[in-house]
Amino acid sequence: MRLSLAPRRTFCQRSGQDRSLGDPGAGRDQAVSAMETVTLVLGEDSPVPETAADVEDLVLRLRGHVNQLGTLMPSQEPALLRAQQLCSVGLPEGYLPSRVHLVRLAEATQELIAKIRLDDVGASRPARRLARWTPQINVLRGAVFAVALTCLVWAASVPRT
């Protein structure tokens, strides 16, 4: 299992611009991104990391997620402190100890995600501005056609003088 740490990029069709998924403005939910990485480690169908580099890559990803999720909750939260403590510990040498550390870090990250989702349910979110709906070009064409057809029918029904 070889995972790339290179940033993924998508092409935004509406604006025609590239947007990175890691940017906060890109609309990517941090909890969802962290849950994907946790699923790579704890999922039943996920492959076992084969090399030490794979384990190190996953640990680095989980540390990044803990840092990002830490900004969304109080600094004295016990789950956050536990996860930060696991992040500060170096990766142990050896096959089994490194994988045990990886699983513990994934479980701590999963606990953070659950805590954030639990807190978000009761939290009041700020009101967002509604985006103005802009019709697609085919909707506009259809509307013009309907108006033109209505005018034609009306003109044909008017008696000639």
C-alpha positions in Angstrom: 0.0 0.0 0.0 1.7 3.2 -1.2 -0.1 6.4 -0.4 0.9 9.7 -1.9 1.0 12.8 0.2 0.9 15.1 -2.8 -2.0 17.5 -2.6 -5.0 16.5 -4.7 -6.5 19.0 -7.1 -9.9 19.2 -8.7 -11.1 21.3 -11.6 -14.1 23.5 -10.7 -16.5 23.4 -13.7 -18.5 26.4 -12.9 -15.8 28.9 -12.5 -13.2 27.2 -14.7 -10.5 27.5 -12.0 -8.4 25.0 -10.2 -9.1 24.7 -6.5 -7.1 22.7 -4.0 -9.0 20.4 -1.7 -6.8 21.2 1.2 -7.7 24.9 1.3 -10.3 25.9 3.8 -12.1 27.9 1.2 -12.6 24.9 -1.0 -15.5 23.7 1.0 -13.9 20.4 2.0 -15.1 19.4 5.5 -12.1 18.7 7.8 -14.0 16.0 9.7 -14.9 14.1 6.5 -11.3 14.3 5.3 -10.0 13.0 8.7 -12.6 10.2 8.7 -11.4 9.0 5.3 -7.8 8.7 6.7 -9.1 7.0 9.9 -11.0 4.5 7.7 -7.8 3.7 5.8 -6.3 2.6 9.2 -9.3 1.1 11.1 -11.5 0.0 8.3 -12.2 -3.8 7.9 -11.6 -3.8 4.2 -8.6 -1.5 4.3 -5.2 -3.0 3.4 -2.5 -3.3 6.1 0.4 -0.9 5.6 3.2 -3.0 4.1 6.3 -0.8 4.7 7.5 1.6 7.4 7.1 4.4 4.9 3.4 3.6 4.6 3.0 3.7 8.3 4.9 7.0 8.5 2.7 8.6 5.8 -0.5 7.6 7.6 0.9 8.9 10.9 1.8 12.2 9.3 -1.7 12.5 7.8 -3.3 11.8 11.1 -1.1 14.3 12.9 -2.2 16.9 10.4 -5.9 16.0 10.9 -5.4 16.3 14.7 -3.9 19.8 14.2 -6.8 20.9 12.0 -9.5 19.4 14.2 -7.9 21.0 17.3 -8.8 24.4 16.0 -12.5 23.5 16.0 -12.7 22.6 19.7 -11.6 24.0 23.1 -8.0 23.5 23.9 -8.7 21.9 27.3 -10.8 19.1 25.8 -9.6 15.7 27.1 -9.9 14.0 23.8 -7.9 16.7 22.1 -5.2 16.5 24.8 -4.9 12.7 24.4 -4.7 13.0 20.6 -2.0 15.8 20.9 0.0 13.7 23.3 -0.1 10.7 20.9 1.0 13.1 18.1 3.9 14.4 20.1 5.3 10.9 20.7 7.7 9.8 18.0 7.0 6.8 15.8 8.4 3.7 17.6 10.8 1.3 15.8 9.7 -2.1 14.8 6.8 -3.6 12.9 4.4 -4.2 15.6 5.0 -1.2 17.9 4.7 1.2 14.9 1.4 -0.3 13.8 0.0 -0.2 17.4 0.9 3.5 17.6 -0.8 4.1 14.2 -4.0 2.4 15.4 -4.0 4.3 18.7 -3.6 7.6 16.9 -6.4 6.7 14.5 -8.7 5.9 17.4 -7.9 9.2 19.1 -8.6 11.0 15.8 -11.9 9.1 15.5 -12.8 10.2 19.0 -12.1 13.8 18.1 -14.3 13.6 15.0 -17.1 12.1 17.1 -16.7 14.9 19.6 -16.8 17.6 16.9 -19.9 16.1 15.3 -21.6 15.8 18.7 -20.9 19.4 19.4 -22.0 20.6 16.0 -25.4 19.1 16.4 -26.3 21.4 19.3 -24.3 24.4 18.1 -26.0 27.2 16.3 -24.3 28.1 13.0 -24.2 31.6 11.7 -26.7 32.4 9.1 -25.3 32.0 5.6 -26.2 34.3 2.7 -28.3 32.5 0.1 -26.6 32.3 -3.2 -28.5 33.8 -6.1 -29.7 31.1 -8.5 -28.6 31.7 -12.0 -30.5 29.7 -14.6 -28.7 27.6 -17.1 -28.6 28.6 -20.8 -31.1 26.0 -21.8 -33.6 27.2 -19.3 -33.3 30.7 -20.7 -33.7 29.3 -24.3 -36.8 27.4 -23.3 -38.3 30.4 -21.7 -37.7 32.6 -24.8 -39.2 29.9 -27.0 -42.3 29.6 -24.8 -42.8 33.4 -24.9 -42.3 33.4 -28.6 -44.8 30.5 -29.2 -47.3 32.2 -26.9 -47.0 35.5 -28.9 -47.4 33.6 -32.2 -50.5 31.8 -31.0 -52.0 35.0 -29.6 -51.2 36.8 -32.9 -52.8 34.1 -35.0 -56.0 34.1 -32.9 -56.6 37.9 -33.2 -59.1 38.6 -36.0 -57.8 40.5 -39.0 -59.4 43.9 -39.7 
